Amino acid sequence: MHEHPVSDLAHAFGLVDIVEESLSPWSPVYRARVIPRGHTEARDVVVKKTAEARERAEGMAVWTRMLMANGFPVVAPIGLDVPNPQAIGEDWYVVYPFIEGRPYAAGDDVAALGDLLGRLHATQVRTGIVGGLRTYSWPEATRDDVDADLAAFREQLPRVLGAEDAARACLTIVWTMRAQHSGPQRPCR
């Protein structure tokens, strides 16, 4: 990772203010202010390092903008009078709107996250967009791996979701596995 002074980021993106301390201990993520394209007032934003290559950075930007245009609740790169994302030295950075929020709380947020994940997977993506995104291979799993996952679900789901919702989630998991895999299925309970 190459470190860039925040002044390089401010100059490249036309930021009117930037906090020099990263919001994240793992990656350069800076809170800043910028005047978006077509506006006269500065807006709170976040500048963060993104993908390693141009194709990936631009692919992610196009994908998140497409999701937003289709009503999916996602942050997408903000419209600026300069390219966004763009390379700063060898690294790629992007400016997103700053969104007020709170830390993730598993017990409170797991149902909403499941809903969002389902909606995300159901969203139609144009073929040209997919080419710019990173690809992932399907994980190799043995029957023992699946059984260990089911045991963890059986233990954790009632604690996180409550008994009734956990039972529903277990049934969903078992029926999904039956649809995707052959061989005998063991119930969650």
N, C-alpha and C positions, 0 to 999 in steps of 0.2 A: 504494500500500500504506500502510495506516495502522499505525503502531507502537503497541502497547499495552504498558504496563509489565507485567512478569511478575506484579506484585501483583494486577492486574485478572484475569489468568488463574487465579491461585491462589484468589482469592475466588470467581470464577464456577464453577470446577470442584471446589472444596473440596480443593485440593491441600495436603498437609501439608509439602511441601518442593518447591522448584523451583530449578534452576540458571539463573542469569540470562543466561549466554552461550548463544547459539543453536548447535545442533549443525551447522547448515548455513549457508554463506555466502550462499545464494540465497533462503532463506525462513526465517521464524520457526519454529524447531523446538527445543523445550526438553525436557530430561530433568527428570523430576519424580517425586514419590511421591504416591499417593492410596490411600485405603481404598475398594476397590470395593464396590458394593452387595452385601449379604449376607456381607461379610467383616469381620474385626476387626483384621487386620494390613494395614499399608500395602504397596503393591506398586509396583515401578518401572514408570513409564510414560513416554510421549513425548506432549507437547502440540504440535500443529502447526496452522498455518493451512491451511485446506482450500479448498473451492470458494468462488466469489464470491457465490453465491446460495443461499438456503435450500433450494430444490428440489434443487439439485445436491449440496449437503452431505448432506442427508437421503437422497437417492438413492444416493450412494456408500456411506453407512452401511448402508442396507438391503441393498444389493447385496453388500458384503463380509460382512455377517452371514449372508446367505443362502448365500454360497459356503462359509463356515466351517461352517454347519449341515449342508451336504452333503458335508463331509469334505475340501474343497479347502484346502490349506495357505496361509492368508492371515491377515494381522492384520486384526482388525475392531475398531471402537470398543468400549472396555471398558464394562461396565455400571456406572453410577454412580447416586447418589441425586439427581442433577440431569440435565437434558437433555445428551446427548452425541451429535452435535455441538450447538454453540450459538453464537449471535452474541455477539461482544464488540465493542461499537461497531458499525461497519459491516462488520467482517470475521467470518468463520466459522472456528471452531477445533474440533478434535476431539482426544480423548484415546485413544491406543492403548497396548496393553501394550508395554513395552520388551523387545526381543528381542536377546539377545547374538548377535553375528555377526562377520563379517570383511568386508573390502572385496571387491567383485566382482573375480573373476579370470577373464577371458574364456576362456583355454585350459582351465581346470578346470571352468568353470560353463556353457559353451555348451550341452552336451547336456542338462543338467538344466533350463536355461531353455527349450530347445525342447520338452521334455517338459511342463513347466508351461504353456507357451503353448498347446500342443495340448489339454491337459486343460481349460484355461480356456475355450477356444473351443468345446469339446464340452459344457460345462456348460449345462444348461437354466436359463433365466432367466424368471421369471414376467413377463408382459407389463406389469403395473403398475410393476415395478421399472425397466424400460428407460426409461420416460418421464422419470424423474428424472435419468438420466445424460446426459452431453454426447454429442452426435451428431457423427459424422465422415463426410465424404464420401469416396468412393472416389477415390484420386488418378488424375489424368489422366496417362497414360503413352503415349509414342510407341514404335514399334518400336526406334528408336535408344536410348531410355531403357532398355528391356528388355535390349537387347544390351549396353549399358554395365554394367548390373547383373550380367548373366551373366559378363562379362569380369572384374569385380571378384570374383565368387564363385570363378571358375576360379583366380584368383590367390591369394585368401586362404584358401579352405576347406582345401586341403592343409596349409597352415602351421598352421591352428588345429585341425583335426580329425585330421590324418594322411591319407595317400593313400587307404586303403581306405574310411574313413568319408566322406571328401570325395567319392569317386566315387559312393557311395550317396546322399549329399545332392544331388549334381548331378542324378542320375537322378530323384530326387523332385521337384526344382525343375522339370526339363523336363517330366515327366509332369503336374505340376500346371498348368503353363502351357498345355500342350496341351489340358487339360480346360477351361481358362478362356478361351482365346483361339483365334481362327482364324488361319490363315496358316502358312507354313512355319516349322518349329522347327529351331533349330541346337543341336547337342549341346554340353555343357559342355566336352568335351575337344577 
